[in-house]
Amino acid sequence: MAAGVLSWAGAGLLDAFDVLPSVPVAAPIVLAIIAVVLLATALSLRARLKAQRERVPGAKGVDLMMAARAVVFAQASALVVALVSGMYGGAGVYLLLNDLDLASRREQALYAGLAVAAGIGVIAAALFLERVCRLPEDDEDDNPPGAATAA
């Protein structure tokens, strides 16, 4: 949210000096590719973990370090994309509120909106990947070690 507000204010300031940078056409495309990679990783790991849990013969196991790296990739992607989406969102709101009569401004607002939508997709895929890699809760151990048991 803070990135969006700062981006909106910065866009207004830069536009006052006629140096407002454009939203790259590649921004939503790159973010969508990152979302697809995260989603594909999550679906692959989920299938492999399910096969491993059900002890399917010949099932390929999941390396713990690979799963940990996938979670770190998901967390880093979600954090960075939240910032980037906020920046594009702020710029997009500024463009929507000012001079939407110009075709170039309409295109820039569209690219910014698509970048925000793709960013939401990245965050959703990252959260799904984190959920897939979450360790199961241990329901057997109701009493923590060293706790007194009722006799």
Secondary structure, DSSP 8 states (H G I E B T S, - for coil): -HHHHHHHHHHHHHHHTT------THHHHHHHHHHHHHHHHHHHHHHHHHHHHTT-TT-----HHHHHHHHHHHHHHHHHHHHHHHHHHHHHHHHHHS-TTSHHHHHHHHHHHHHHHHHHHHHHHHHHHHHHT------S--S-TT-----
